[in-house]
Amino acid sequence: MIQDFLKAGYPALCILTQEPDRAEQILPCEGVQFYAWDCIRGIHPAKKTNHIQVEIRDPVEAVRWLDSRQDSVLIAHNLHLFLDIPEVVQAIQNGISRWKSLGSCLVMISPVIQMRPELEKIFTVIDLELPDEESLFHLQMELAKTVKVEPNPESVRAARGLTEFEAETAFALSLVKTGRFSSKVIGEAKAQMIRKSGLMEFWQPADIADVGGLENLKAYIRNRARAFKPENHDLPKPKGILLVGIPGSGKSLTCKATANILGWPLIRLDIGALKNSLVGESERRMRQATSVIDAFGEAVIFLDEVEKMFAGTQSSGQTDSGTTASMFGHFLTWLSETITPILVMATANNIAQLPPEFLRAGRFDSIWFVDIPCKNEREQIIEIMNRRYGSEISLEYSAKMNGYSGSEIEQLAKDSLFDGLEQAFNSLIPLSRTMKKEIDSLREWAKTRARFANTPEDEPADQRKIRVLQMGGNE
């Protein structure tokens, strides 16, 4: 991995990894002597932690020890924790020329880039990749042999994004719980990545049977879900779907149901919660969140009311020193460039607040307009709410509730249990009346810019007959 850098005479490298022991095992290469140091065990030959070479625990002395070693590499664990000590920084600066002449190198193992300005131009940063699928399969094979259990390639795929230690413990936990390598148990262990990051949260997926109507959108999602199956690896995988429409029309519920269709966990990403008052911290947290998602893989990423998350992007330079604009830019770049099998599901109520670059062609695989349900869809929603709450709303009410959203029908079901159906109906004023102008404007926008998720409202047959008679009379 680092052989080319050593041949080129690089005297200082920083390996970014959360796996210090694995780094010590896989970094050594032929032709160079590798040693490892930490502040407890001192210096020892790499891969031989029980053979102490020199009991040097002081970081300054450890760095200076390399000054007398030819064609040697010192892997320094957690040296970044000592970079606030001036003597450590000076020892590194003094040793650079010496190490180059001797063909030696200092390799700092660190989980984060935490470099002093004095050392920024000295160290070259390299990412240590997480174990690939082949490495994880060999790890599972070793465990399988000890307990005489068949390996499970599907569970190996589920473990992608875990460190070697995390994968091994997840496989072992699965054996203890189920007696086999279970993808479900490994997925639950993998969820610790999201919880430990503190940047996102898991939400419970919804049953697709709880989503009334929206047949066009459901069919699209089911169709595109085929691209994520292993046998269809040649199909292009969708990355993002944007749902725009009336508040309470089922956009969020559809996002939750999509996770159920795919059989993936649902992760809610709140951009606003990532913001921090410290300079540069918000951008760092945004990058960290997308990195965790990339490592986790195979998940539905849910962004609810995305227009509020990125509100003020255009004026970000005047209001928050460009923080929102920077986070927005990183998110769009990540969404376009990531090769991780994830699906971003975003919802928006007010399309006017979204920046134009968010809506340009190719940013999302599709943009859907979710309107107020038609009569048939209202009947489906009434049946769902009666089943959920034990209410007794007659299907005949679907004709009376033209202009009512799914959430308003749900509210009617709940209120009817206390006030009676007729009183609850008379007390409920739908949003389509109070915000008619805004809703009409949104519908007009969607005519040429989005796909329609709902089934069109059927025109009453008697009205068509009247028109025919009128036309015949004019003739």
Secondary structure, 3 states (H helix, E strand, C coil): CCHHHHHCCCCEEEEECCCHHHHHHHCCCCCCEEEEEECCCEEEECCCCCCCCECCCCHHHHHHHHHHCCCEEEEEECHHHHCCCHHHHHHHHHHHHHHHHHCCEEEEEECCCCCCHHHCCCCEEEECCCCCHHHHHHHHHHHHHHHCCCCCHHHHHHCCCCCHHHHHHHHHHHHHHHCCCCHHHHHHHHCHHHHHHCCCEEECCCCHHHCCCCHHHHHHHHHHHHHHCHHHCCCCCCCEEEEEECCCCCHHHHHHHHHHHHCCCEEECCHHHHCCCCCCHHHHHHHHHHHHHHHHCCCEEEECCHHHHCCCCCCHHHHCCCHHHHHHHHHHHHHHHCCCCCEEEEEECCHHHCCHHHHCECCECEEEEECCCCHHHHHHHHHHHHHHHCCCCCCCHHHHCCCCCHHHHHHHHHHHHHHCHHHHHHHCCCHHHHCHHHHHHHHHHHCCCCEECCCCCCCCHHHHHHHHHHHHHHC
